[in-house]
Amino acid sequence: MGKFLTKQAFRKYVVNFGEELSEDLEEELEDFRTEDYRMDKLLEDIDNDISLLDEILGRISGITPEEDAKLLELEERLSELTPKGQVVVFTYYADTLDYIFEQVTESEKFRRLRIEKISGRTPPPKREEIVKKFMKGDVQVLMSTDVLSEGMNLQSAQFVINYDLHWNPTRMIQRSGRIDRIGSPYPKIFVYNFFPEEELEELLKLVNILQKKIRDIDDSIGLDETVLGEEVHPKVFGIIRRIHQKDARVFDELEEEAFGGGEKFYQPLREFLKTRAVEELEKIPDGVYSGLRKETVKGIFFYYQYQEDFHFWYLYDLTRERLLRNKSEILNLIACPSE
């Protein structure tokens, strides 16, 4: 009897790829009957894969660290950035982390720097110890896999280097989010990405896929930071921070704004345009203000437009001393009958 790799087990393996897996992973696999499968064809394909991998290994075995262009570029960036501030370097694989850590720490030009690394193999108490030292400024360069990309605040750093691109866009956002935090002493933070060679990118399409997924996230909730060098979306309502703070209301607000508020907004406008000309609206100057007496609310409404396509609404409730951003809720408070 053999073992069958289920979808659930495969996902767990992919998530932890490059890290040490739990010993009970094999126990989670399901048994299967080998006679139900074309084992001869399977073994033949495996042998072909092994031969191909051996050929690839033979071609790259002669490449030494001194000829590793990517590693040399990393060392050049570290030499440039470390005099300016602390640096966090992210890799996708633990083996890659071990490799660059060994090469950088053995380099004569970095001997005076305190460099630490964190991976899934690092015990949690040790991770916390390293992070504390980093936040105190005792560590200049922190190298890590994505085990550090979530739940750790590293705002004492000004620079992030993505030595590998993660296929999951959320992980890419979380990486830069480790240093782009409230309380950061820096007005700007900088993210450096190592992109695949053009020929490899043509095969993998990794960057294109990542950029599309990040754009989708940006269009849905808005990002207040660049991830792969794309233009920052101006919708900076702090939604991401509210999600991290487990503010459950943000999902209701997003859902209502995205799906429930469309007709509520456009129907009054359509009714207005039936009796008024568009030219009448276009004559209203920018910066105009007006007042409305209403018994249900006392507050200040502010409408802000950025470029042509982005419209932001804010209402400060003076009675409850709170700032409202939900357009649907604001519309209910400011709506009035036409005169």
TORRO-159538 format. One record per residue (C-alpha): residue number from 0; x, y, z; residue in three letters. Coordinates in pm, 1 decimal, decimal comma, padded with zeros to 6 digits, always signed. Layout:
! residues N
  pos        xx        yy        zz  code
  NUM         X         Y         Z   ALA
...
***
This chain:
! residues 339
  pos        xx        yy        zz  code
    0  +00000,0  +00000,0  +00000,0   MET
    1  +00117,2  +00354,5  -00081,9   GLY
    2  +00014,0  +00699,8  +00030,4   LYS
    3  -00209,6  +00946,6  -00151,8   PHE
    4  -00132,9  +01319,6  -00132,3   LEU
    5  -00467,9  +01486,3  -00064,5   THR
    6  -00546,9  +01845,1  -00156,7   LYS
    7  -00545,7  +01945,5  +00210,2   GLN
    8  -00207,0  +01785,0  +00274,0   ALA
    9  -00063,8  +01938,1  -00043,0   PHE
   10  -00175,8  +02286,3  +00062,2   ARG
   11  -00014,2  +02238,8  +00400,9   LYS
   12  +00305,6  +02128,9  +00228,4   TYR
   13  +00302,8  +02429,2  -00007,9   VAL
   14  +00242,8  +02675,5  +00276,5   VAL
   15  +00540,3  +02532,3  +00465,6   ASN
   16  +00756,4  +02474,3  +00159,6   PHE
   17  +01117,2  +02539,2  +00247,2   GLY
   18  +01051,9  +02487,8  +00617,9   GLU
   19  +01079,5  +02170,7  +00823,8   GLU
   20  +00749,7  +01984,5  +00816,7   LEU
   21  +00584,5  +01819,2  +01110,2   SER
   22  +00663,3  +01450,3  +01156,1   GLU
   23  +00296,5  +01357,6  +01147,7   ASP
   24  +00246,1  +01485,6  +00791,8   LEU
   25  +00290,4  +01134,3  +00650,8   GLU
   26  +00032,6  +01003,7  +00896,3   GLU
   27  -00219,7  +01251,2  +00754,6   GLU
   28  -00183,7  +01106,6  +00404,6   LEU
   29  -00445,4  +00860,2  +00286,8   GLU
   30  -00366,6  +00504,8  +00178,2   ASP
   31  -00432,1  +00403,1  -00181,6   PHE
   32  -00422,6  +00082,2  -00382,9   ARG
   33  -00125,0  +00081,1  -00620,0   THR
   34  -00304,4  -00159,1  -00853,0   GLU
   35  -00559,3  +00114,5  -00927,6   ASP
   36  -00289,4  +00330,8  -01088,3   TYR
   37  -00049,0  +00303,6  -01383,5   ARG
   38  +00255,3  +00266,8  -01163,2   MET
   39  +00489,0  +00182,9  -01452,2   ASP
   40  +00405,2  +00510,9  -01627,4   LYS
   41  +00429,9  +00705,3  -01301,1   LEU
   42  +00774,2  +00562,2  -01221,5   LEU
   43  +00890,4  +00629,6  -01577,1   GLU
   44  +00785,9  +00995,0  -01548,4   ASP
   45  +00958,7  +01025,5  -01211,4   ILE
   46  +01281,5  +00885,1  -01358,2   ASP
   47  +01259,6  +01137,7  -01643,7   ASN
   48  +01211,2  +01420,5  -01394,2   ASP
   49  +01511,2  +01305,3  -01191,5   ILE
   50  +01726,2  +01295,0  -01505,4   SER
   51  +01616,5  +01645,5  -01598,9   LEU
   52  +01688,8  +01777,0  -01249,2   LEU
   53  +02031,1  +01610,1  -01254,0   ASP
   54  +02105,9  +01788,0  -01581,4   GLU
   55  +02001,2  +02123,7  -01435,9   ILE
   56  +02209,7  +02058,5  -01124,4   LEU
   57  +02510,2  +01978,9  -01339,5   GLY
   58  +02475,7  +02306,1  -01528,4   ARG
   59  +02457,3  +02522,3  -01216,2   ILE
   60  +02702,6  +02332,9  -00995,3   SER
   61  +02991,6  +02533,3  -01135,6   GLY
   62  +02838,9  +02864,9  -01030,9   ILE
   63  +03017,3  +02990,3  -00720,2   THR
   64  +02902,6  +03268,7  -00486,3   PRO
   65  +03161,8  +03492,9  -00652,4   GLU
   66  +02971,9  +03446,8  -00980,6   GLU
   67  +02622,0  +03472,2  -00831,6   ASP
   68  +02495,2  +03799,3  -00981,2   ALA
   69  +02187,7  +03807,2  -00758,9   LYS
   70  +02390,4  +03761,6  -00441,4   LEU
   71  +02639,9  +04026,2  -00553,0   LEU
   72  +02354,0  +04269,4  -00613,3   GLU
   73  +02218,6  +04199,8  -00264,7   LEU
   74  +02558,4  +04272,5  -00111,7   GLU
   75  +02579,1  +04595,6  -00309,6   GLU
   76  +02235,5  +04705,1  -00185,1   ARG
   77  +02325,3  +04621,6  +00173,9   LEU
   78  +02645,1  +04824,2  +00145,2   SER
   79  +02439,5  +05115,9  +00015,6   GLU
   80  +02151,7  +05096,8  +00265,4   LEU
   81  +02297,9  +04989,8  +00599,7   THR
   82  +02472,5  +05324,9  +00663,1   PRO
   83  +02128,5  +05488,5  +00629,5   LYS
   84  +01922,7  +05255,7  +00848,8   GLY
   85  +01812,9  +04903,3  +00936,2   GLN
   86  +01723,8  +04653,6  +00663,9   VAL
   87  +01485,4  +04355,0  +00656,4   VAL
   88  +01553,5  +04092,6  +00386,9   VAL
   89  +01281,1  +03840,4  +00297,5   PHE
   90  +01332,6  +03510,6  +00114,7   THR
   91  +01078,8  +03250,1  +00008,2   TYR
   92  +01285,8  +02941,8  +00091,3   TYR
   93  +01465,9  +02859,3  +00415,3   ALA
   94  +01754,6  +02712,0  +00212,8   ASP
   95  +01791,8  +03041,2  +00026,9   THR
   96  +01793,0  +03221,4  +00360,4   LEU
   97  +02070,7  +02996,3  +00491,7   ASP
   98  +02272,1  +03052,7  +00174,5   TYR
   99  +02260,1  +03433,2  +00165,0   ILE
  100  +02306,2  +03457,9  +00543,0   PHE
  101  +02620,7  +03245,7  +00526,8   GLU
  102  +02764,7  +03436,9  +00231,4   GLN
  103  +02689,6  +03784,1  +00367,1   VAL
  104  +02808,5  +03717,2  +00721,2   THR
  105  +03135,1  +03568,9  +00591,7   GLU
  106  +03200,0  +03868,2  +00369,7   SER
  107  +03475,9  +04093,1  +00502,7   GLU
  108  +03284,1  +04413,5  +00426,2   LYS
  109  +02996,1  +04313,7  +00656,3   PHE
  110  +03202,5  +04186,3  +00948,7   ARG
  111  +03118,8  +04491,7  +01159,5   ARG
  112  +02743,6  +04456,3  +01107,1   LEU
  113  +02517,7  +04258,6  +01340,0   ARG
  114  +02315,1  +04031,2  +01112,2   ILE
  115  +02053,0  +03782,1  +01230,3   GLU
  116  +01819,4  +03537,2  +01058,2   LYS
  117  +01477,4  +03391,4  +01141,2   ILE
  118  +01301,1  +03094,7  +00979,3   SER
  119  +01052,5  +02826,6  +01074,7   GLY
  120  +01343,9  +02640,3  +01230,8   ARG
  121  +01400,3  +02925,1  +01478,1   THR
  122  +01227,5  +02854,3  +01813,5   PRO
  123  +00961,6  +03117,7  +01901,7   PRO
  124  +01151,0  +03243,7  +02211,3   PRO
  125  +01461,0  +03295,3  +01995,5   LYS
  126  +01254,9  +03480,5  +01734,2   ARG
  127  +01121,6  +03720,4  +01997,4   GLU
  128  +01471,7  +03776,6  +02131,0   GLU
  129  +01607,0  +03861,7  +01784,6   ILE
  130  +01315,3  +04095,7  +01708,5   VAL
  131  +01364,0  +04279,3  +02039,3   LYS
  132  +01732,5  +04328,0  +01961,8   LYS
  133  +01640,3  +04453,3  +01615,5   PHE
  134  +01389,7  +04704,0  +01754,6   MET
  135  +01653,4  +04831,5  +01999,7   LYS
  136  +01893,5  +04889,7  +01711,6   GLY
  137  +02136,1  +04618,1  +01817,3   ASP
  138  +02080,7  +04432,0  +01487,4   VAL
  139  +02137,7  +04615,8  +01158,5   GLN
  140  +02017,7  +04350,1  +00912,0   VAL
  141  +01742,8  +04095,4  +00974,4   LEU
  142  +01699,7  +03814,2  +00720,8   MET
  143  +01387,2  +03601,3  +00734,5   SER
  144  +01143,9  +03377,7  +00553,2   THR
  145  +00774,7  +03467,1  +00555,9   ASP
  146  +00743,4  +03327,1  +00905,6   VAL
  147  +00818,4  +03687,9  +01005,4   LEU
  148  +00588,6  +03859,1  +00753,8   SER
  149  +00280,3  +03844,7  +00974,7   GLU
  150  +00227,3  +03959,2  +01330,6   GLY
  151  +00568,4  +04118,8  +01389,9   MET
  152  +00627,5  +04494,0  +01404,9   ASN
  153  +00964,8  +04606,5  +01273,2   LEU
  154  +00901,6  +04978,3  +01229,8   GLN
  155  +01254,7  +05066,9  +01339,1   SER
  156  +01363,2  +04960,9  +00986,7   ALA
  157  +01336,8  +05183,6  +00682,8   GLN
  158  +01421,6  +04931,3  +00411,4   PHE
  159  +01272,6  +04599,1  +00295,6   VAL
  160  +01445,5  +04381,2  +00037,4   ILE
  161  +01241,2  +04102,8  -00122,8   ASN
  162  +01515,5  +03865,7  -00236,9   TYR
  163  +01242,0  +03630,0  -00361,1   ASP
  164  +00890,1  +03721,3  -00470,7   LEU
  165  +00618,4  +03527,4  -00291,6   HIS
  166  +00349,6  +03387,2  -00520,4   TRP
  167  +00083,3  +03496,8  -00270,0   ASN
  168  +00019,5  +03874,8  -00302,2   PRO
  169  -00103,3  +03894,2  +00055,8   THR
  170  +00238,8  +03781,2  +00172,8   ARG
  171  +00402,7  +04054,6  -00034,5   MET
  172  +00177,9  +04314,2  +00127,7   ILE
  173  +00246,7  +04172,3  +00472,9   GLN
  174  +00621,0  +04191,0  +00416,1   ARG
  175  +00623,0  +04565,9  +00356,2   SER
  176  +00362,2  +04602,1  +00629,0   GLY
  177  +00615,5  +04485,9  +00888,3   ARG
  178  +00795,9  +04821,1  +00869,3   ILE
  179  +00519,8  +05047,8  +00734,3   ASP
  180  +00354,2  +05081,5  +01073,9   ARG
  181  +00197,5  +05353,7  +01282,8   ILE
  182  +00477,3  +05491,6  +01496,9   GLY
  183  +00745,2  +05454,7  +01230,4   SER
  184  +01007,3  +05728,7  +01274,6   PRO
  185  +01047,5  +05757,4  +00897,0   TYR
  186  +00833,0  +05974,4  +00664,8   PRO
  187  +00905,1  +05723,4  +00387,1   LYS
  188  +00992,8  +05354,6  +00375,8   ILE
  189  +01154,5  +05182,2  +00078,5   PHE
  190  +01089,2  +04838,3  -00072,3   VAL
  191  +01341,3  +04675,6  -00307,6   TYR
  192  +01230,9  +04377,6  -00517,4   ASN
  193  +01447,3  +04124,6  -00701,9   PHE
  194  +01257,3  +04043,8  -01020,4   PHE
  195  +01319,7  +03730,1  -01229,4   PRO
  196  +01532,7  +03751,7  -01541,9   GLU
  197  +01324,6  +03845,1  -01846,0   GLU
  198  +01356,5  +03498,0  -01997,2   GLU
  199  +01247,7  +03329,6  -01674,2   LEU
  200  +00967,0  +03579,1  -01623,3   GLU
  201  +00843,3  +03502,4  -01974,2   GLU
  202  +00804,0  +03139,6  -01867,4   LEU
  203  +00669,6  +03191,9  -01516,7   LEU
  204  +00465,8  +03513,2  -01562,4   LYS
  205  +00511,0  +03554,1  -01186,5   LEU
  206  +00539,2  +03932,5  -01181,3   VAL
  207  +00239,3  +03981,6  -01409,3   ASN
  208  +00026,9  +03749,0  -01198,2   ILE
  209  +00135,6  +03918,6  -00876,0   LEU
  210  +00070,6  +04265,8  -01014,5   GLN
  211  -00278,6  +04167,1  -01127,3   LYS
  212  -00366,2  +04011,7  -00791,8   LYS
  213  -00231,4  +04312,5  -00603,5   ILE
  214  -00435,1  +04543,4  -00829,3   ARG
  215  -00744,3  +04336,8  -00749,5   ASP
  216  -00677,4  +04376,2  -00376,7   ILE
  217  -00611,8  +04747,3  -00428,1   ASP
  218  -00939,0  +04795,7  -00616,0   ASP
  219  -01129,7  +04608,3  -00345,7   SER
  220  -01000,3  +04767,7  -00026,3   ILE
  221  -00732,5  +05018,8  -00125,3   GLY
  222  -00364,3  +04998,1  -00038,5   LEU
  223  -00174,1  +05277,0  +00133,5   ASP
  224  +00164,8  +05151,9  +00016,7   GLU
  225  +00335,8  +05029,7  -00299,5   THR
  226  +00428,0  +04662,6  -00313,8   VAL
  227  +00586,8  +04595,0  -00653,6   LEU
  228  +00641,6  +04955,3  -00758,3   GLY
  229  +00285,5  +05013,7  -00873,2   GLU
  230  +00116,1  +05350,6  -00822,0   GLU
  231  -00027,4  +05380,5  -00473,7   VAL
  232  -00407,3  +05380,9  -00464,9   HIS
  233  -00532,6  +05709,1  -00310,0   PRO
  234  -00805,2  +05531,0  -00113,0   LYS
  235  -00624,7  +05550,3  +00220,0   VAL
  236  -00899,3  +05498,7  +00475,6   PHE
  237  -00689,9  +05276,3  +00701,8   GLY
  238  -00901,6  +04977,2  +00599,3   ILE
  239  -00607,3  +04737,3  +00608,6   ILE
  240  -00517,9  +04844,5  +00959,5   ARG
  241  -00880,5  +04799,9  +01068,8   ARG
  242  -00878,7  +04445,9  +00930,6   ILE
  243  -00558,8  +04368,5  +01122,5   HIS
  244  -00725,8  +04514,4  +01432,6   GLN
  245  -01013,2  +04270,5  +01378,0   LYS
  246  -01270,3  +04546,0  +01333,8   ASP
  247  -01562,6  +04337,0  +01208,8   ALA
  248  -01757,0  +04643,4  +01092,9   ARG
  249  -01517,7  +04707,4  +00806,9   VAL
  250  -01645,4  +04403,4  +00613,3   PHE
  251  -02008,2  +04513,3  +00650,3   ASP
  252  -01917,0  +04861,9  +00536,0   GLU
  253  -01723,3  +04737,9  +00234,6   LEU
  254  -02003,4  +04504,5  +00135,6   GLU
  255  -02268,2  +04774,2  +00167,5   GLU
  256  -02060,8  +05026,3  -00021,7   GLU
  257  -01972,5  +04782,2  -00299,5   ALA
  258  -02309,1  +04612,9  -00347,7   PHE
  259  -02583,8  +04776,6  -00148,7   GLY
  260  -02529,9  +05144,9  -00211,9   GLY
  261  -02522,2  +05172,6  -00589,4   GLY
  262  -02891,2  +05218,0  -00656,0   GLU
  263  -02927,2  +05435,7  -00347,1   LYS
  264  -02671,8  +05678,3  -00493,0   PHE
  265  -02775,5  +05682,7  -00857,0   TYR
  266  -03154,3  +05686,1  -00833,0   GLN
  267  -03176,9  +06035,0  -00671,3   PRO
  268  -02929,5  +06163,9  -00930,7   LEU
  269  -03136,8  +06023,2  -01215,2   ARG
  270  -03450,9  +06184,1  -01071,8   GLU
  271  -03271,2  +06516,8  -01038,0   PHE
  272  -03145,2  +06508,3  -01396,2   LEU
  273  -03500,1  +06457,0  -01522,6   LYS
  274  -03583,9  +06812,4  -01416,3   THR
  275  -03244,8  +06988,7  -01414,8   ARG
  276  -02985,5  +07025,7  -01687,8   ALA
  277  -02633,9  +06888,5  -01656,7   VAL
  278  -02504,8  +07238,2  -01733,7   GLU
  279  -02662,0  +07359,7  -01410,4   GLU
  280  -02452,3  +07114,4  -01209,8   LEU
  281  -02134,8  +07200,0  -01399,0   GLU
  282  -02171,6  +07565,5  -01298,8   LYS
  283  -02127,3  +07477,4  -00930,6   ILE
  284  -01770,0  +07585,1  -00842,8   PRO
  285  -01516,4  +07371,2  -00661,0   ASP
  286  -01491,4  +07445,1  -00289,3   GLY
  287  -01858,8  +07533,7  -00255,8   VAL
  288  -02017,3  +07487,3  +00086,1   TYR
  289  -02370,9  +07490,9  +00221,3   SER
  290  -02567,7  +07422,2  +00536,8   GLY
  291  -02854,8  +07189,7  +00618,9   LEU
  292  -03065,7  +07193,8  +00933,6   ARG
  293  -03154,2  +06843,5  +01046,5   LYS
  294  -03280,1  +06717,0  +01380,0   GLU
  295  -03120,3  +06373,0  +01356,5   THR
  296  -02755,6  +06475,6  +01323,3   VAL
  297  -02522,1  +06763,0  +01395,9   LYS
  298  -02198,5  +06743,3  +01207,7   GLY
  299  -01968,2  +06851,7  +00926,0   ILE
  300  -01970,9  +06676,3  +00589,0   PHE
  301  -01661,0  +06688,5  +00368,7   PHE
  302  -01634,3  +06565,0  +00010,1   TYR
  303  -01292,2  +06520,5  -00148,9   TYR
  304  -01212,5  +06434,5  -00510,9   GLN
  305  -00874,3  +06305,0  -00624,8   TYR
  306  -00807,9  +06328,7  -00998,7   GLN
  307  -01108,5  +06217,6  -01201,6   GLU
  308  -01212,3  +05882,0  -01063,3   ASP
  309  -01172,8  +05885,9  -00684,2   PHE
  310  -01432,0  +06038,6  -00455,9   HIS
  311  -01400,8  +06035,4  -00077,1   PHE
  312  -01672,4  +06118,8  +00174,0   TRP
  313  -01622,3  +06210,6  +00540,4   TYR
  314  -01871,0  +06321,6  +00802,0   LEU
  315  -01770,6  +06420,0  +01153,0   TYR
  316  -02055,8  +06359,8  +01396,4   ASP
  317  -02024,9  +06644,1  +01651,3   LEU
  318  -02275,1  +06485,8  +01887,8   THR
  319  -02104,8  +06144,9  +01915,3   ARG
  320  -01757,2  +06279,6  +01833,7   GLU
  321  -01685,4  +06019,3  +01567,0   ARG
  322  -01568,7  +06027,3  +01205,2   LEU
  323  -01786,7  +05847,3  +00950,2   LEU
  324  -01645,5  +05719,8  +00621,4   ARG
  325  -01921,3  +05487,0  +00498,9   ASN
  326  -02087,0  +05656,6  +00202,2   LYS
  327  -02415,5  +05474,7  +00244,5   SER
  328  -02445,6  +05580,4  +00609,2   GLU
  329  -02341,3  +05937,2  +00526,3   ILE
  330  -02596,4  +05959,7  +00244,4   LEU
  331  -02875,4  +05873,3  +00487,2   ASN
  332  -02765,8  +06161,9  +00710,3   LEU
  333  -02715,6  +06436,2  +00449,8   ILE
  334  -03001,0  +06356,6  +00208,4   ALA
  335  -03268,8  +06624,8  +00176,3   CYS
  336  -03569,6  +06678,6  -00053,3   PRO
  337  -03516,1  +06891,6  -00364,1   SER
  338  -03647,6  +07245,8  -00346,0   GLU
***
